[in-house]
Amino acid sequence: MTTTNGQWFPSTWPDRIRALAGGALTPVPPRRAATVLLLRDSAAGPQVHMLRRRASMAFAGGAYAYPGGGVDPRDERPVGWAGPSPRVWAERLGLTSDGDPGATAQAVVCAAVRETFEESGVLLAGPDADSVVADTTGEDWEADRRALVSRELSFADFLARRELVLRSDLLGPWARWITPEFEERRYDTWFFLAALPEGQRTRDVSGEADRTAWLLPREAASGYDQGELLMMPPTIATLRPLARYGSVAAAHADCGARDLEPVLARARLDGEEIVLSWPGHDEFTRRIPRRSSEDVAADDTRGAE
């Protein structure tokens, strides 16, 4: 399915949308997840760290994204903690109606910090509430990172063994998006901002990415608009607002005023057409006509070549 910009749009969506509308598809429950827009200052303004997902990936292959992933059930374990408490985070993240708001909020924040370390080598933790680890590039750090990725090591045990506390105060809530109901893999994802800690540097360590880059938001958005950079709607939607800030600190200062009402795509049938929209984000609205049998046959022929 082609687009004039870089909007990620799988060819399987129209059929799945029609199946959902016809009652032939049952939505899978979304899994909680966290994503971090890692920022650093430059002479031209804040830059954001982005990964390009390998084209072979089943989900969003070839798309640019941020470090992030699903919550590990072990992220609820007691952990060394500094900054706003899990209860405060539950308020910020809109989780007060959850069965155990503090535990759920802690798991989401832990996932944000853990996934950032797993996918970029950057660790938002330190020996105490006023410091951050300065260097995570040694082989011992890399061994721990790999153990976290393979789930041989829990994040709580990793921090305890190194006598570190998670610095929740280094994160700022930015947005919340839920994968559409017609998708095979669904996530309820919280997006956070975080500044690259002094002394640390990102590393190209994600097995899910074939390229990493520090990009100015306005340049990345321009690449998307011109169809040069592929992105999912949540990625470009969370990226665009960063272009107006002159520093990382200024962007982080606005996190408290951000709307964290979850964004969930809506799909409806208008005659033979599908109308797909994301509330509050008109740029992603699409009208998709029913494909003819000739179109389907042509696609099948091209796929077999």
C-alpha positions in Angstrom: 0.0 0.0 0.0 1.8 3.2 -1.2 1.6 6.7 0.3 2.9 10.1 -0.8 4.7 10.6 2.5 6.4 8.1 4.8 3.3 6.9 6.6 3.7 3.2 7.5 0.6 1.4 6.1 0.6 -2.4 5.9 -1.2 -4.0 2.9 -3.0 -6.4 5.3 -4.9 -3.6 7.1 -7.9 -3.2 4.7 -8.8 -6.9 4.8 -8.4 -6.9 8.6 -10.5 -3.8 9.0 -13.3 -5.3 6.9 -13.1 -8.5 8.9 -13.3 -6.5 12.2 -16.3 -4.6 10.9 -18.0 -7.8 9.8 -17.5 -9.5 13.1 -15.0 -12.0 11.8 -12.1 -10.6 13.7 -11.7 -10.4 17.5 -9.3 -7.7 18.7 -6.4 -9.0 20.8 -5.8 -7.2 24.1 -3.1 -4.6 23.9 0.1 -5.3 25.8 1.5 -2.4 28.0 4.7 -0.9 26.5 7.0 2.1 26.9 9.1 4.1 24.4 11.7 6.8 25.0 12.5 9.8 22.8 16.2 10.2 23.9 17.3 13.8 23.3 20.6 15.7 23.2 21.3 19.4 22.6 23.1 20.6 19.5 23.9 24.0 18.0 20.8 23.7 15.8 18.5 22.5 18.6 17.6 19.2 20.3 18.3 16.0 18.4 16.4 12.8 18.8 17.9 9.3 18.7 16.1 7.1 16.2 16.4 3.4 15.1 15.5 2.0 11.7 13.8 -1.3 12.2 15.1 -4.1 10.0 13.1 -4.7 6.9 12.7 -8.4 7.9 10.9 -7.4 11.1 7.3 -8.7 11.1 6.0 -5.4 12.7 6.9 -2.1 11.1 9.9 -3.4 9.1 11.9 -0.5 7.6 10.2 2.1 9.8 12.1 4.6 12.0 11.2 4.4 15.7 12.6 5.1 19.2 14.0 2.6 21.7 11.2 0.8 23.5 9.2 -2.4 24.0 6.8 -4.3 26.0 6.5 -4.5 29.8 8.2 -7.5 31.4 6.0 -8.9 34.2 9.2 -8.8 36.4 9.3 -5.0 35.9 6.8 -4.9 38.9 9.4 -6.4 41.3 10.8 -4.1 44.1 13.5 -2.0 42.6 15.9 0.8 43.7 14.0 4.0 42.9 14.7 7.7 42.9 12.4 10.5 41.8 8.6 10.7 41.8 7.0 7.6 43.4 5.2 4.9 41.4 1.9 6.3 42.9 2.7 9.8 41.5 3.5 8.2 38.2 0.2 6.4 38.2 -1.5 9.8 38.4 0.7 11.2 35.6 0.1 8.1 33.3 -3.7 7.9 33.9 -3.5 4.6 35.7 -5.4 5.4 38.9 -8.2 3.1 38.0 -5.9 0.1 37.6 -6.1 -2.7 40.2 -2.7 -1.8 41.5 -1.8 1.6 40.1 1.6 1.9 41.7 2.8 -1.5 40.5 1.5 -0.9 37.0 3.1 2.6 36.8 6.4 1.2 38.1 6.3 -1.5 35.5 5.8 1.0 32.7 8.6 3.3 33.9 10.9 0.4 34.5 10.2 -0.8 30.9 11.0 2.6 29.6 14.4 2.6 31.3 15.2 -1.1 30.7 14.3 -0.9 27.0 16.4 2.2 26.5 19.4 0.4 27.9 18.7 -2.7 25.9 18.3 -0.9 22.6 20.7 2.0 22.9 23.1 1.2 25.7 22.0 4.3 27.6 21.1 3.8 31.3 18.9 6.2 33.3 20.1 5.1 36.7 22.8 6.0 39.1 24.3 5.2 42.5 22.0 7.6 44.2 19.2 10.1 43.6 21.6 12.9 42.5 23.9 11.0 40.0 23.8 9.0 36.9 26.1 6.3 35.6 28.7 8.0 33.4 29.8 5.1 31.1 28.1 1.9 30.1 30.4 0.8 27.3 32.6 -1.8 29.0 32.3 -5.5 28.3 30.8 -6.2 31.8 28.0 -3.7 30.9 27.5 -5.3 27.5 27.2 -8.8 29.2 24.4 -7.5 31.4 22.7 -5.8 28.5 22.6 -9.0 26.6 21.3 -10.9 29.6 18.5 -8.4 30.0 17.6 -8.7 26.3 17.5 -12.5 26.6 15.5 -12.2 29.8 18.1 -14.2 31.7 18.4 -11.3 34.0 15.6 -9.1 35.5 15.9 -5.4 35.6 15.4 -5.4 39.4 18.3 -7.9 39.9 20.5 -5.9 37.5 20.1 -2.7 39.4 20.4 -4.4 42.8 23.6 -6.2 41.8 25.2 -3.0 40.7 23.8 -1.0 43.6 21.9 1.4 41.4 18.6 3.3 41.6 16.3 4.0 38.7 16.1 7.7 38.1 12.4 8.2 37.3 12.9 11.9 37.5 14.9 11.8 34.3 11.8 10.8 32.4 9.0 13.1 31.2 5.6 11.8 30.0 5.0 12.8 26.4 2.1 10.8 24.8 0.1 7.6 24.9 -1.0 5.6 21.8 -2.8 2.3 21.5 -2.3 0.1 18.5 -5.5 -0.2 16.3 -7.9 -2.9 17.2 -7.5 -4.6 13.8 -3.7 -5.1 14.2 -2.3 -8.5 15.0 0.2 -7.2 17.5 -1.2 -4.5 19.8 0.4 -2.3 22.4 -0.8 0.3 24.9 2.3 2.5 24.7 3.5 5.4 26.8 6.0 7.8 25.2 8.6 9.5 27.4 11.3 12.2 26.9 14.7 11.8 28.4 18.0 13.7 28.0 21.1 11.7 27.1 23.0 11.6 30.5 26.4 13.4 30.5 29.2 11.0 29.7 27.1 8.4 28.1 26.7 7.7 24.4 24.3 5.7 22.4 25.5 2.4 20.8 24.3 0.6 17.8 23.3 -2.5 19.8 19.7 -3.2 18.9 19.3 -6.5 17.1 16.0 -5.1 15.7 17.6 -2.1 14.0 19.9 -1.8 10.9 20.6 1.9 11.4 20.7 4.4 14.2 20.9 8.2 13.9 20.7 11.4 15.9 18.3 13.6 13.9 16.9 17.1 14.2 13.1 16.7 14.6 12.4 19.2 11.7 14.8 17.3 9.4 13.3 13.9 10.3 9.8 15.3 9.8 10.8 16.7 6.4 12.2 13.3 5.4 8.8 11.7 6.4 6.8 14.4 4.5 8.9 13.7 1.3 8.5 9.9 1.6 12.1 9.4 2.4 11.7 8.2 6.0 9.1 5.6 6.9 7.3 6.1 10.3 4.3 4.9 12.1 1.7 7.5 13.0 2.7 7.6 16.7 6.3 8.2 15.8 5.8 11.2 13.5 3.1 12.6 15.8 5.3 12.6 18.8 8.3 13.9 16.8 6.7 17.0 15.2 6.1 19.0 18.4 9.8 18.8 19.3 10.8 21.0 16.4 9.6 24.1 18.2 11.9 23.7 21.2 15.4 25.3 21.4 16.7 23.0 24.0 16.1 19.6 25.6 15.4 21.4 28.9 12.6 23.4 27.3 11.0 20.4 25.8 11.2 18.5 29.1 9.7 21.4 31.0 6.5 21.1 28.9 6.0 17.4 29.7 3.7 18.2 32.7 1.2 19.9 30.3 1.1 17.1 27.7 -2.3 15.4 27.0 -1.9 11.7 27.8 -5.4 10.7 26.7 -4.7 7.6 24.6 -4.9 7.9 20.9 -6.7 4.9 19.2 -7.4 4.6 15.5 -11.0 4.4 14.3 -12.1 2.6 11.2 -15.5 2.7 9.6 -17.1 1.6 6.3 -18.5 4.4 4.2 -20.2 2.4 1.4 -17.5 0.4 -0.2 -14.7 2.6 1.2 -12.9 2.3 4.5 -12.4 5.5 6.4 -9.4 5.2 8.8 -8.6 8.0 11.2 -6.7 8.9 14.4 -8.7 11.3 16.6 -6.8 14.6 16.9 -4.4 13.8 14.0 -6.1 14.6 10.8 -3.0 14.1 8.7 -3.2 10.3 9.0 -6.9 10.1 7.8 -7.1 7.7 4.8 -10.0 6.6 2.5 -9.4 3.2 1.2 -11.5 1.9 -1.7 -12.4 -1.8 -2.1 -9.7 -3.4 -4.3 -10.8 -5.2 -7.4 -10.1 -8.8 -8.0 -7.7 -7.7 -10.7 -5.7 -5.6 -8.3 -5.5 -8.6 -5.8 -4.4 -10.9 -8.6 -1.7 -8.4 -9.8 -0.3 -8.2 -6.3 -0.2 -11.9 -5.9 1.6 -12.2 -9.2 4.2 -9.6 -8.2 4.7 -11.4 -4.9 5.4 -14.7 -6.6 8.1 -13.2 -8.9 
